[in-house]
Amino acid sequence: MRRTSERGEGRVANIIFFGLLIAIGLGAWNVIPVYYEHYDFTDKVEEICRTPVYKARTPEIIKGMLMKEVQERRLGQWIGPENFEISTNARNRQILLRYERPTKVLPGWEKIFGFEYTSEQPLL
């Protein structure tokens, strides 16, 4: 039996659907590592913020520890010493991190992702 009512009108819609699907996949491929690296680094910032006073007495030592991690993770082109604000009082330490990271989401579309993170931990 032959169907005479089918004319193949769904082909253009399928092409558009798969084009959008590929664009979304490529965008995710480019953006997910940016967020992953940020959250992975903030875990290390938390750990450094918990460093006891006898190991790191001054903010410069803390900043040195942070910059060592920045270099190991190859984030130096986006994060520098000026991106950290470190404050310590008798009871706690606070590290504030602010930076921007431009990323090419799709060919011809670059977006600047702004990140801000605050870690506050009690001193031991």
KEGUGU-31235 format. One record per residue: residue number from 1; residue in one letter; x, y, z negated of N, C-alpha, C, O, CB in turn. Coordinates in nm, 2 decimals, m for minus. Each point is the difference from the previous one (the first is absolute). Glycine has a CB too. Example, Ala and Ser with C-alpha at 12.3 -4.5 7.8 and 13.67 -1.06 7.14 Angstrom:
BEGIN
  seq  type      nx      ny      nz     cax     cay     caz      cx      cy      cz      ox      oy      oz     cbx     cby     cbz
    1     A    1.32   m0.57   m0.78   m0.09    0.12    0.00    0.09    0.12    0.00    0.10    0.00   m0.07   m0.29   m0.12   m0.05
    2     S    0.15    0.23    0.19    0.09    0.11    0.00   m0.08    0.11   m0.08    0.05    0.11   m0.01    0.07   m0.17    0.23
//
This chain:
BEGIN
  seq  type      nx      ny      nz     cax     cay     caz      cx      cy      cz      ox      oy      oz     cbx     cby     cbz
    1     M    0.08   m0.12    0.00   m0.08    0.12    0.00    0.09    0.13    0.00    0.10    0.00   m0.07   m0.28   m0.13   m0.05
    2     R    0.14    0.22    0.20    0.07    0.12    0.01   m0.07    0.12   m0.06   m0.12    0.01    0.02    0.22   m0.10    0.19
    3     R   m0.03    0.17   m0.29   m0.06    0.11   m0.06    0.02    0.13    0.09    0.11    0.03    0.04   m0.07   m0.13   m0.28
    4     T   m0.15    0.16    0.27    0.01    0.11    0.09   m0.01    0.14   m0.08    0.03    0.10    0.06   m0.13   m0.24    0.12
    5     S    0.07    0.13   m0.31   m0.01    0.13   m0.07    0.13    0.04   m0.06    0.01    0.12   m0.05   m0.24   m0.18    0.00
    6     E    0.34   m0.01    0.05    0.13    0.04   m0.05    0.08    0.08    0.10    0.01   m0.05    0.12   m0.01   m0.15   m0.27
    7     R    0.04    0.32    0.11    0.08    0.08    0.09    0.13    0.04   m0.05    0.07    0.08    0.08   m0.28    0.00    0.00
    8     G    0.26   m0.12   m0.19    0.13    0.03   m0.05    0.02    0.14   m0.06    0.11    0.05    0.01   m0.03   m0.21    0.16
    9     E   m0.18    0.22   m0.22    0.00    0.14   m0.05    0.08    0.01   m0.13    0.03    0.11   m0.03   m0.25   m0.07    0.15
   10     G    0.25   m0.14   m0.19    0.07    0.01   m0.12    0.15    0.01    0.01    0.07    0.01   m0.10   m0.25   m0.14    0.01
   11     R    0.24    0.13    0.21    0.14    0.00    0.01    0.07    0.13   m0.04    0.10    0.00   m0.07   m0.13   m0.16    0.26
   12     V   m0.03    0.27   m0.16    0.05    0.13   m0.04    0.00    0.02   m0.15    0.09    0.05   m0.06   m0.17    0.05    0.28
   13     A   m0.03   m0.14   m0.28   m0.01    0.00   m0.14    0.10   m0.08   m0.07    0.06    0.03   m0.10   m0.30    0.01    0.12
   14     N    0.27   m0.16    0.03    0.10   m0.09   m0.05    0.14    0.06    0.01    0.08   m0.01   m0.09   m0.22   m0.18    0.15
   15     I    0.17    0.25    0.05    0.13    0.07    0.02    0.02    0.11   m0.10    0.10    0.02   m0.06   m0.11   m0.08    0.31
   16     I   m0.10    0.14   m0.27    0.01    0.11   m0.09    0.02   m0.05   m0.14    0.08    0.05   m0.08   m0.23    0.09    0.23
   17     F    0.07   m0.25   m0.19    0.01   m0.06   m0.13    0.14   m0.05   m0.03    0.06    0.02   m0.10   m0.30   m0.08    0.12
   18     F    0.30   m0.01    0.08    0.13   m0.06   m0.02    0.11    0.11    0.00    0.10   m0.01   m0.07   m0.18   m0.20    0.18
   19     G    0.06    0.32   m0.04    0.09    0.11    0.00    0.00    0.07   m0.14    0.11    0.03   m0.05   m0.15    0.01    0.30
   20     L   m0.08   m0.02   m0.30    0.00    0.06   m0.14    0.06   m0.10   m0.10    0.06    0.05   m0.10   m0.27    0.07    0.17
   21     L    0.18   m0.25   m0.06    0.06   m0.09   m0.09    0.15    0.00    0.00    0.07   m0.01   m0.10   m0.27   m0.13    0.14
   22     I    0.26    0.15    0.08    0.14    0.01    0.02    0.06    0.13   m0.06    0.10   m0.01   m0.07   m0.11   m0.13    0.28
   23     A   m0.06    0.25   m0.19    0.04    0.13   m0.06    0.00   m0.01   m0.15    0.09    0.05   m0.07   m0.18    0.07    0.27
   24     I   m0.02   m0.18   m0.26   m0.01   m0.01   m0.15    0.11   m0.09   m0.05    0.07    0.03   m0.10   m0.32    0.01    0.11
   25     G    0.28   m0.15    0.06    0.11   m0.09   m0.04    0.13    0.07    0.00    0.08   m0.02   m0.09   m0.21   m0.17    0.17
   26     L    0.16    0.26    0.03    0.13    0.07    0.01    0.01    0.11   m0.11    0.11    0.02   m0.05   m0.11   m0.06    0.30
   27     G   m0.11    0.12   m0.27    0.00    0.10   m0.11    0.03   m0.06   m0.13    0.08    0.05   m0.08   m0.24    0.08    0.21
   28     A    0.10   m0.25   m0.16    0.02   m0.06   m0.13    0.15   m0.05   m0.01    0.06    0.00   m0.10   m0.30   m0.07    0.09
   29     W    0.29    0.02    0.12    0.14   m0.05    0.01    0.10    0.11   m0.04    0.10   m0.03   m0.06   m0.17   m0.14    0.24
   30     N    0.04    0.29   m0.14    0.08    0.12   m0.02   m0.02    0.06   m0.14    0.10    0.06   m0.06   m0.09   m0.02    0.31
   31     V   m0.13   m0.05   m0.30   m0.03    0.08   m0.13    0.01   m0.09   m0.12    0.05    0.05   m0.11   m0.21    0.09    0.24
   32     I    0.13   m0.27   m0.13    0.01   m0.08   m0.12    0.14    0.00   m0.06    0.01    0.00   m0.12   m0.19   m0.15    0.22
   33     P    0.29    0.14   m0.02    0.13    0.00   m0.06    0.03    0.13   m0.08    0.07    0.00   m0.10    0.01   m0.15    0.28
   34     V   m0.13    0.26   m0.13    0.02    0.13   m0.07   m0.06   m0.01   m0.14    0.06    0.04   m0.10   m0.07    0.09    0.32
   35     Y   m0.11   m0.18   m0.23   m0.07   m0.01   m0.14    0.07   m0.11   m0.08    0.01    0.02   m0.12   m0.23    0.06    0.22
   36     Y    0.26   m0.19   m0.04    0.06   m0.11   m0.07    0.13    0.05   m0.06    0.03   m0.02   m0.12   m0.13   m0.15    0.27
   37     E    0.18    0.24   m0.08    0.13    0.05   m0.05   m0.02    0.11   m0.11    0.08    0.00   m0.09    0.02   m0.04    0.32
   38     H   m0.20    0.12   m0.22   m0.03    0.10   m0.10   m0.04   m0.08   m0.13    0.06    0.04   m0.11   m0.14    0.13    0.28
   39     Y   m0.01   m0.26   m0.17   m0.04   m0.07   m0.12    0.11   m0.09   m0.06    0.01   m0.01   m0.12   m0.25    0.02    0.21
   40     D    0.32   m0.06    0.00    0.11   m0.08   m0.05    0.10    0.09   m0.07    0.06   m0.04   m0.11   m0.09   m0.13    0.30
   41     F    0.05    0.29   m0.14    0.10    0.09   m0.06   m0.06    0.06   m0.13    0.07    0.01   m0.10    0.02    0.05    0.32
   42     T   m0.22   m0.04   m0.23   m0.06    0.05   m0.12    0.01   m0.10   m0.12    0.01    0.03   m0.11   m0.17    0.11    0.25
   43     D    0.16   m0.27   m0.10    0.02   m0.10   m0.10    0.14    0.02   m0.07    0.02   m0.02   m0.12   m0.17   m0.14    0.25
   44     K    0.25    0.19   m0.04    0.14    0.02   m0.05    0.00    0.13   m0.08    0.08    0.00   m0.10    0.02   m0.13    0.29
   45     V   m0.17    0.23   m0.15    0.00    0.12   m0.08   m0.06   m0.02   m0.14    0.06    0.05   m0.10   m0.09    0.08    0.32
   46     E   m0.07   m0.21   m0.23   m0.06   m0.04   m0.13    0.11   m0.07   m0.08    0.02    0.03   m0.12   m0.25   m0.06    0.22
   47     E    0.30   m0.06   m0.04    0.11   m0.07   m0.08    0.11    0.09   m0.04    0.05   m0.01   m0.12   m0.10   m0.19    0.25
   48     I    0.09    0.29   m0.05    0.10    0.10   m0.04   m0.05    0.09   m0.10    0.08    0.04   m0.09    0.02   m0.05    0.32
   49     C   m0.22    0.05   m0.23   m0.06    0.09   m0.10    0.00   m0.07   m0.14    0.01    0.07   m0.10   m0.16    0.03    0.28
   50     R    0.15   m0.23   m0.18    0.00   m0.07   m0.13    0.14   m0.02   m0.05    0.02   m0.06   m0.11   m0.23   m0.06    0.18
   51     T    0.31    0.17    0.00    0.14   m0.02   m0.05    0.02    0.06   m0.14   m0.04    0.12   m0.02    0.12   m0.12    0.26
   52     P   m0.02   m0.07   m0.33    0.02    0.05   m0.13    0.09    0.12   m0.01    0.08    0.02    0.09   m0.12   m0.25   m0.17
   53     V    0.02    0.31   m0.02    0.08    0.12   m0.01    0.15   m0.02   m0.01    0.08    0.07    0.05   m0.27    0.03   m0.16
   54     Y    0.23   m0.21    0.04    0.14   m0.03   m0.01    0.07   m0.03    0.13    0.12    0.01    0.01   m0.17   m0.09   m0.24
   55     K   m0.03    0.04    0.33    0.06   m0.03    0.13    0.00    0.12    0.10    0.08    0.01    0.08   m0.16   m0.25   m0.11
   56     A   m0.02    0.33    0.00   m0.01    0.12    0.09   m0.04    0.11   m0.09   m0.12    0.03   m0.02    0.06   m0.17    0.22
   57     R    0.16    0.22   m0.24   m0.02    0.11   m0.09   m0.05    0.13    0.07   m0.07    0.08   m0.06    0.24   m0.18   m0.09
   58     T   m0.13    0.12    0.28   m0.03    0.12    0.07   m0.08   m0.02    0.12    0.00   m0.11    0.06    0.21    0.21   m0.15
   59     P   m0.29    0.00    0.13   m0.07   m0.02    0.13    0.09   m0.02    0.12   m0.05   m0.06    0.10   m0.12    0.21   m0.20
   60     E    0.29   m0.11    0.10    0.09   m0.02    0.11    0.03   m0.15    0.02    0.02   m0.05    0.11    0.08    0.28   m0.15
   61     I   m0.09   m0.30   m0.08    0.03   m0.14    0.01   m0.12   m0.07    0.06    0.01   m0.09    0.08    0.14    0.10   m0.28
   62     I   m0.27    0.03    0.16   m0.13   m0.06    0.05   m0.01    0.03    0.15   m0.03   m0.09    0.08   m0.08    0.12   m0.30
   63     K    0.14    0.09    0.26    0.00    0.04    0.14    0.10   m0.08    0.08   m0.03   m0.04    0.12   m0.05    0.27   m0.18
   64     G    0.19   m0.26    0.01    0.10   m0.08    0.06   m0.05   m0.14    0.02    0.02   m0.06    0.11    0.16    0.20   m0.21
   65     M   m0.24   m0.20    0.00   m0.06   m0.13    0.01   m0.11    0.00    0.11   m0.01   m0.10    0.08    0.06    0.05   m0.32
   66     L   m0.13    0.15    0.25   m0.11    0.01    0.10    0.06    0.01    0.14   m0.04   m0.07    0.09   m0.11    0.18   m0.26
   67     M    0.25   m0.03    0.18    0.06    0.02    0.13    0.08   m0.13    0.05    0.00   m0.02    0.12    0.02    0.27   m0.17
   68     K    0.03   m0.32   m0.04    0.06   m0.13    0.04   m0.11   m0.09    0.06    0.03   m0.07    0.10    0.15    0.09   m0.29
   69     E   m0.29   m0.03    0.13   m0.11   m0.08    0.05   m0.05    0.06    0.14   m0.04   m0.08    0.09   m0.03    0.02   m0.33
   70     V    0.07    0.19    0.25   m0.04    0.06    0.13    0.09   m0.05    0.11   m0.04   m0.03    0.11   m0.05    0.23   m0.23
   71     Q    0.22   m0.20    0.09    0.10   m0.04    0.10   m0.01   m0.15    0.03    0.01   m0.04    0.12    0.14    0.23   m0.20
   72     E   m0.17   m0.27   m0.02   m0.01   m0.14    0.02   m0.13   m0.04    0.08    0.01   m0.09    0.08    0.11    0.05   m0.29
   73     R   m0.22    0.12    0.20   m0.12   m0.03    0.07   m0.01    0.08    0.14   m0.10   m0.01    0.07   m0.01   m0.03   m0.29
   74     R    0.21    0.11    0.25    0.01    0.08    0.12   m0.11    0.10    0.02   m0.06    0.01    0.10    0.17   m0.20    0.00
   75     L   m0.14    0.26   m0.21   m0.10    0.11    0.00    0.06    0.14   m0.01   m0.07    0.09   m0.02   m0.09   m0.25   m0.09
   76     G    0.29    0.17    0.13    0.07    0.12   m0.01   m0.04    0.11    0.09    0.02    0.12   m0.03    0.16   m0.25   m0.05
   77     Q   m0.23    0.10    0.20   m0.04    0.10    0.09   m0.13    0.07   m0.04   m0.03    0.11    0.05    0.14   m0.23    0.13
   78     W   m0.18    0.06   m0.27   m0.13    0.06   m0.05    0.01    0.05   m0.15   m0.07    0.09   m0.04   m0.05   m0.23    0.21
   79     I    0.20    0.07   m0.25    0.01    0.03   m0.14    0.14    0.04   m0.04    0.10   m0.07    0.03   m0.29   m0.09   m0.07
   80     G    0.20    0.28   m0.02    0.13    0.05   m0.05   m0.01    0.03   m0.15   m0.11   m0.01   m0.06    0.16    0.10    0.29
   81     P    0.05   m0.04   m0.29    0.00    0.04   m0.14   m0.10    0.11   m0.03   m0.05    0.00   m0.11    0.29   m0.07    0.10
   82     E   m0.27    0.15    0.11   m0.09    0.11   m0.03   m0.15   m0.05    0.00   m0.08    0.08   m0.04    0.24    0.08    0.16
   83     N   m0.18   m0.28   m0.08   m0.14   m0.05   m0.01   m0.04   m0.06   m0.14   m0.11   m0.04   m0.02    0.14   m0.01    0.26
   84     F    0.06    0.05   m0.33   m0.02   m0.05   m0.13   m0.01    0.11   m0.11    0.09    0.10    0.01    0.02   m0.31    0.06
   85     E   m0.20    0.21   m0.16    0.00    0.08   m0.12    0.00   m0.09   m0.12   m0.09   m0.08   m0.01   m0.03    0.27    0.13
   86     I    0.22   m0.18   m0.20    0.01   m0.08   m0.12    0.00    0.08   m0.12    0.07    0.10   m0.02    0.07   m0.26    0.15
   87     S   m0.23    0.12   m0.22   m0.01    0.07   m0.13    0.00   m0.11   m0.11   m0.07   m0.10    0.01   m0.06    0.30    0.09
   88     T    0.20   m0.17   m0.21    0.02   m0.09   m0.11   m0.02    0.08   m0.13    0.05    0.11   m0.01    0.10   m0.26    0.14
   89     N   m0.24    0.10   m0.22   m0.01    0.06   m0.13    0.03   m0.11   m0.10    0.05   m0.10    0.03   m0.22    0.28    0.05
   90     A    0.14   m0.15   m0.21    0.03   m0.09   m0.10   m0.07   m0.14    0.01    0.05   m0.10   m0.06   m0.01    0.30   m0.09
   91     R   m0.16   m0.20    0.21   m0.08   m0.12    0.00   m0.01   m0.07    0.14   m0.01   m0.12    0.00   m0.11    0.22   m0.18
   92     N    0.13   m0.02    0.29   m0.02   m0.07    0.13    0.08    0.07    0.11    0.06    0.11   m0.02   m0.29   m0.18   m0.05
   93     R    0.23    0.00    0.18    0.07    0.05    0.12   m0.10    0.00    0.11   m0.08   m0.09    0.02    0.31    0.00   m0.10
   94     Q   m0.22    0.19    0.16   m0.09    0.01    0.12    0.08    0.03    0.12    0.09    0.08    0.01   m0.28    0.01   m0.15
   95     I    0.16   m0.17    0.25    0.06    0.02    0.13   m0.11    0.03    0.10   m0.09   m0.08    0.01    0.28   m0.08   m0.07
   96     L   m0.18    0.27    0.13   m0.09    0.04    0.10    0.07   m0.01    0.14    0.11    0.06    0.01   m0.24    0.10   m0.17
   97     L    0.07   m0.23    0.25    0.06   m0.02    0.13   m0.10    0.06    0.10   m0.12   m0.04    0.01    0.25   m0.17   m0.08
   98     R   m0.08    0.30    0.16   m0.08    0.05    0.11    0.09    0.00    0.13    0.11    0.05    0.00   m0.25    0.10   m0.16
   99     Y    0.08   m0.20    0.26    0.07    0.00    0.13   m0.10   m0.02    0.11   m0.11   m0.05   m0.02    0.32   m0.04   m0.08
  100     E   m0.17    0.12    0.22   m0.07   m0.01    0.13    0.07   m0.09    0.09    0.13    0.00    0.01   m0.24    0.22   m0.04
  101     R    0.04   m0.31    0.10    0.06   m0.09    0.10   m0.07    0.00    0.13   m0.11   m0.05    0.00    0.19   m0.09   m0.19
  102     P   m0.03    0.20    0.29   m0.06    0.00    0.13    0.01   m0.14    0.07    0.11   m0.06   m0.01   m0.06    0.30    0.04
  103     T   m0.15   m0.29    0.03    0.00   m0.13    0.06   m0.08    0.00    0.13   m0.11    0.07    0.01    0.13   m0.18   m0.24
  104     K    0.03    0.04    0.33   m0.07   m0.01    0.12   m0.11   m0.11   m0.01    0.04   m0.12   m0.01    0.17    0.20    0.14
  105     V   m0.33   m0.04   m0.13   m0.11   m0.10   m0.02   m0.03   m0.07    0.13    0.00   m0.12    0.00   m0.10    0.27   m0.18
  106     L    0.08   m0.07    0.29   m0.02   m0.05    0.13    0.09    0.08    0.09    0.04    0.11   m0.03   m0.28   m0.19   m0.02
  107     P    0.27    0.03    0.17    0.08    0.08    0.10   m0.07    0.13    0.02   m0.12    0.01    0.04    0.21   m0.22    0.07
  108     G   m0.02    0.32   m0.13   m0.06    0.14    0.01   m0.07    0.05   m0.12   m0.05    0.11    0.00    0.03   m0.17    0.24
  109     W    0.01   m0.02   m0.35   m0.07    0.05   m0.12    0.09   m0.03   m0.12    0.02   m0.11   m0.04   m0.24    0.07    0.14
  110     E    0.28    0.15   m0.15    0.08   m0.01   m0.12   m0.07    0.07   m0.12   m0.06    0.11    0.02    0.27   m0.11    0.12
  111     K   m0.21   m0.07   m0.25   m0.07    0.05   m0.12    0.10    0.02   m0.11    0.09   m0.08   m0.02   m0.31   m0.03    0.09
  112     I    0.20    0.21   m0.15    0.09    0.02   m0.12   m0.08   m0.05   m0.12   m0.11    0.05   m0.04    0.23    0.15    0.14
  113     F   m0.06   m0.30   m0.17   m0.06   m0.06   m0.12    0.06    0.07   m0.12    0.13    0.00   m0.01   m0.17   m0.22    0.13
  114     G   m0.04    0.28   m0.21    0.05    0.06   m0.12   m0.02   m0.09   m0.12   m0.11   m0.05   m0.02    0.06    0.28    0.12
  115     F    0.15   m0.25   m0.17    0.00   m0.09   m0.12    0.03    0.08   m0.13    0.09    0.09    0.00   m0.03   m0.29    0.15
  116     E   m0.13    0.18   m0.25    0.03    0.06   m0.13   m0.03   m0.11   m0.11   m0.10   m0.07    0.00    0.04    0.30    0.08
  117     Y    0.16   m0.25   m0.16   m0.01   m0.10   m0.11    0.06    0.05   m0.13    0.10    0.06    0.00   m0.09   m0.24    0.18
  118     T   m0.08    0.15   m0.29    0.05    0.04   m0.13    0.01   m0.13   m0.09   m0.10   m0.08    0.00   m0.01    0.31    0.03
  119     S    0.22   m0.24   m0.09    0.02   m0.11   m0.09    0.03    0.06   m0.14    0.09    0.09   m0.01    0.00   m0.25    0.19
  120     E   m0.16    0.11   m0.28    0.03    0.05   m0.14    0.01   m0.12   m0.09   m0.10   m0.08   m0.01   m0.03    0.30    0.06
  121     Q    0.24   m0.23   m0.12    0.02   m0.12   m0.08    0.06    0.05   m0.14    0.07    0.10    0.00   m0.03   m0.25    0.21
  122     P   m0.08    0.07   m0.31    0.06    0.04   m0.13    0.15   m0.04   m0.01    0.04   m0.09    0.06   m0.27    0.06   m0.17
  123     L    0.30    0.11    0.03    0.14   m0.03   m0.01    0.02   m0.10   m0.11   m0.07    0.00   m0.11    0.13    0.23    0.18
  124     L    0.04   m0.32   m0.05    0.02   m0.10   m0.10    0.13    0.03   m0.08    0.04   m0.08   m0.09   m0.15   m0.09    0.23
//
